[in-house]
């Protein structure tokens, strides 16, 4: 029951922040938000997603994701600048590259977080993630090489509880 309530509250807070409707004069809109959050939580409960996927996740991760996010945001900004320079450059400065990574991550949450972090960083896309491998396409060889140095993987490993 605690996971259900936590999920509903998190969904509703996100809905409030994204919709921007905080006052009661938007009662009809607020009721749609409440109804949609309730429907999502009910469907998730019926599909048995809440119990299987989120069991104890908040206790396992603690504050570690909040230490990772600033670093990831910095990488996203730097990658945006790099991609913008490549696009605006007078000469074609791309070298499309594919690579398959085999991250040493213990959990599905860690592997998914790593693949999503790769995709969030402009210039790289995680194309396929299965059997412990992640196939990545990069706009440039340098972008892919920055993944090969292992810094992002190391930081995700810390978030999932490894060394």
C-alpha positions in Angstrom: 0.0 0.0 0.0 2.9 2.3 0.8 4.3 1.9 -2.8 0.9 2.7 -4.2 0.5 5.9 -2.2 4.1 6.9 -3.0 3.6 6.4 -6.7 0.4 8.4 -6.7 1.9 11.3 -4.8 5.0 11.4 -7.1 2.8 11.3 -10.2 0.5 14.0 -8.9 3.4 16.3 -7.9 4.9 15.8 -11.4 1.5 16.5 -12.9 1.2 19.7 -10.9 4.6 21.0 -11.7 4.2 20.2 -15.5 0.7 21.5 -15.8 1.2 24.7 -13.8 -2.3 24.6 -12.3 -1.9 25.1 -8.6 -5.0 27.0 -7.6 -8.5 25.7 -6.8 -10.0 28.0 -9.5 -8.7 25.4 -12.0 -10.9 22.7 -10.2 -11.9 20.9 -13.4 -8.3 20.7 -14.6 -7.1 19.6 -11.2 -9.8 16.9 -11.1 -8.5 15.6 -14.5 -5.0 15.4 -13.0 -6.2 13.5 -10.0 -8.3 11.2 -12.2 -5.4 10.5 -14.5 -2.9 9.8 -11.7 -5.4 7.5 -10.1 -6.0 5.7 -13.3 -2.3 5.2 -13.9 -1.7 3.9 -10.4 -4.8 1.6 -10.6 -3.6 0.1 -14.0 0.0 -0.2 -12.6 -1.4 -2.1 -9.6 -3.5 -4.4 -11.8 -0.5 -5.1 -14.0 1.5 -5.9 -10.8 4.2 -3.4 -11.9 4.3 -1.4 -8.6 5.3 -4.4 -6.5 7.7 -6.0 -8.9 9.6 -2.9 -10.3 9.8 -0.6 -7.4 10.2 -2.8 -4.3 12.6 -1.0 -2.0 14.2 1.0 -4.8 14.0 4.2 -2.9 15.8 2.6 0.1 18.4 0.9 -2.1 19.4 4.1 -4.0 19.2 6.7 -1.3 20.7 10.0 -2.2 23.2 8.6 -4.7 21.1 9.6 -7.8 21.2 13.2 -6.6 25.0 13.1 -6.7 24.9 11.7 -10.3 22.4 14.1 -11.8 24.6 17.3 -11.6 27.4 15.4 -13.4 25.0 14.1 -16.0 23.6 17.6 -16.6 27.1 18.9 -17.1 27.8 16.2 -19.6 24.5 17.0 -21.4 25.4 20.7 -21.7 29.0 19.9 -22.9 27.6 17.4 -25.5 25.0 20.0 -26.7 27.8 22.5 -27.2 29.9 19.9 -29.1 27.0 18.9 -31.4 26.1 22.5 -32.0 29.7 23.2 -33.0 29.7 20.3 -35.4 26.4 21.4 -37.0 27.4 25.0 -37.4 30.9 24.2 -38.6 31.7 25.1 -42.3 33.3 21.6 -42.8 31.6 18.3 -42.1 33.0 17.3 -38.8 31.2 14.1 -38.1 32.5 10.5 -38.0 29.5 8.2 -37.3 30.6 5.4 -35.1 29.0 2.2 -33.7 30.3 0.4 -30.6 29.0 -2.3 -28.4 29.6 -1.7 -24.7 29.6 -4.4 -22.0 29.0 -2.5 -18.8 29.9 -4.1 -15.5 26.6 -3.2 -13.8 24.8 -5.5 -11.5 21.1 -4.5 -11.8 18.6 -3.9 -14.5 18.0 -0.4 -13.0 21.8 0.3 -13.4 21.9 -0.9 -17.0 18.7 1.0 -18.0 20.1 4.1 -16.3 23.3 3.8 -18.1 21.6 3.3 -21.5 19.2 6.3 -20.8 22.2 8.5 -19.8 23.9 7.6 -23.1 20.8 8.6 -25.0 20.2 11.8 -23.0 23.7 13.0 -23.9 23.4 14.6 -27.4 25.5 12.9 -30.1 25.1 9.4 -28.7 22.1 7.0 -28.8 21.8 3.6 -27.1 20.2 1.6 -29.9 19.9 -1.8 -28.3 20.4 -3.0 -24.8 20.1 -6.7 -24.1 22.1 -9.6 -22.7 24.3 -7.3 -20.7 25.4 -5.3 -23.8 24.5 -1.9 -25.1 24.9 -1.0 -28.7 25.6 2.7 -29.1 25.7 5.0 -32.2 27.7 8.1 -31.9 27.8 11.2 -34.1 31.5 11.4 -33.7 34.3 9.0 -32.8 35.3 11.3 -29.9 31.8 11.0 -28.4 32.0 7.3 -28.4 35.5 7.3 -27.1 34.4 9.4 -24.1 32.1 6.4 -23.2 34.9 4.0 -23.6 36.9 5.7 -20.9 34.3 4.4 -18.4 33.5 7.5 -16.4 29.8 7.4 -17.0 29.6 3.6 -16.3 31.6 4.2 -13.1 29.3 6.9 -11.9 26.2 4.7 -12.7 27.8 1.8 -10.7 28.2 4.1 -7.7 24.4 5.0 -8.0 23.4 1.3 -8.1 25.5 0.7 -5.0 28.8 -0.7 -6.4 32.3 0.7 -6.1 
